[in-house]
Amino acid sequence: MKKLNEIIKELEKKSEEIKGDDPDSAGRIKEVAGKLKSKTSGESEEHRDSIIEHLRENIYHFETRHPVIGELLERAVNQLSGMGI
């Protein structure tokens, strides 16, 4: 869980860094970070496959525009899978 929380913090940081140049992507990152927070805190009822699918869609979106963010999202998927979430 600690690694996933670190990924969430890094995503929030990246969102702030790019919001001036790419506000749409910054909003997407913020949304993903929020979903991850809700899922890890137990607040989200969203099905595991649904959040994984959402992350994968965003990986595709970010892999060329912001490769570091794409990698963070891939790490999040791996962490969720490893945790059985």
C-alpha positions as CSV (number, residue, x, y, z in Angstrom):
1,M,0.0,0.0,0.0
2,K,2.9,2.3,0.8
3,K,4.2,2.1,-2.8
4,L,0.8,2.8,-4.2
5,N,0.5,5.9,-2.0
6,E,3.8,7.1,-3.3
7,I,2.6,6.7,-6.8
8,I,-0.5,8.7,-6.0
9,K,1.6,11.5,-4.6
10,E,3.9,11.5,-7.6
11,L,0.8,11.6,-9.9
12,E,-0.5,14.6,-8.0
13,K,2.9,16.3,-8.3
14,K,3.0,15.7,-12.0
15,S,-0.5,17.0,-12.5
16,E,0.6,20.3,-10.9
17,E,3.7,20.4,-13.0
18,I,1.9,20.1,-16.3
19,K,-1.4,21.9,-15.6
20,G,-0.2,25.2,-17.2
21,D,1.0,23.6,-20.4
22,D,-1.6,20.7,-20.6
23,P,-4.6,21.3,-18.4
24,D,-6.6,18.5,-20.0
25,S,-4.0,15.9,-19.1
26,A,-3.5,17.5,-15.7
27,G,-7.2,17.0,-15.1
28,R,-7.1,13.4,-16.2
29,I,-4.1,12.7,-13.9
30,K,-6.0,14.3,-11.0
31,E,-9.1,12.2,-11.7
32,V,-7.0,9.0,-11.8
33,A,-5.2,9.9,-8.6
34,G,-8.6,10.5,-6.9
35,K,-9.9,7.1,-8.0
36,L,-6.7,5.4,-6.7
37,K,-7.1,7.2,-3.4
38,S,-10.7,6.1,-3.1
39,K,-9.9,2.5,-4.0
40,T,-7.0,2.2,-1.6
41,S,-8.9,3.8,1.3
42,G,-11.8,1.5,0.8
43,E,-14.2,4.3,-0.1
44,S,-14.7,3.2,-3.7
45,E,-17.2,0.5,-4.6
46,E,-15.8,0.5,-8.2
47,H,-15.1,-3.0,-9.4
48,R,-11.4,-3.9,-9.7
49,D,-11.6,-4.6,-13.4
50,S,-13.2,-1.2,-14.0
51,I,-10.4,0.8,-12.3
52,I,-7.7,-1.3,-14.0
53,E,-9.4,-0.7,-17.4
54,H,-9.6,3.1,-16.6
55,L,-5.9,3.1,-15.7
56,R,-5.0,1.2,-18.9
57,E,-6.9,3.7,-21.0
58,N,-4.9,6.5,-19.4
59,I,-1.6,4.7,-19.9
60,Y,-2.4,4.6,-23.6
61,H,-3.2,8.4,-23.5
62,F,0.0,9.3,-21.6
63,E,2.6,6.9,-23.0
64,T,3.6,9.3,-25.8
65,R,2.6,12.7,-24.4
66,H,4.0,12.2,-20.9
67,P,5.9,8.9,-20.7
68,V,6.8,9.3,-17.0
69,I,3.1,9.5,-16.1
70,G,2.4,6.5,-18.3
71,E,5.0,4.6,-16.4
72,L,3.5,5.7,-13.0
73,L,0.1,4.5,-14.1
74,E,1.6,1.1,-15.2
75,R,3.2,0.8,-11.8
76,A,-0.2,1.6,-10.2
77,V,-1.8,-1.3,-12.2
78,N,0.9,-3.6,-11.1
79,Q,0.5,-2.6,-7.4
80,L,-3.2,-3.0,-7.5
81,S,-2.9,-6.4,-9.2
82,G,-0.3,-7.5,-6.6
83,M,-2.6,-6.4,-3.8
84,G,-5.6,-8.2,-5.3
85,I,-7.5,-5.0,-5.6
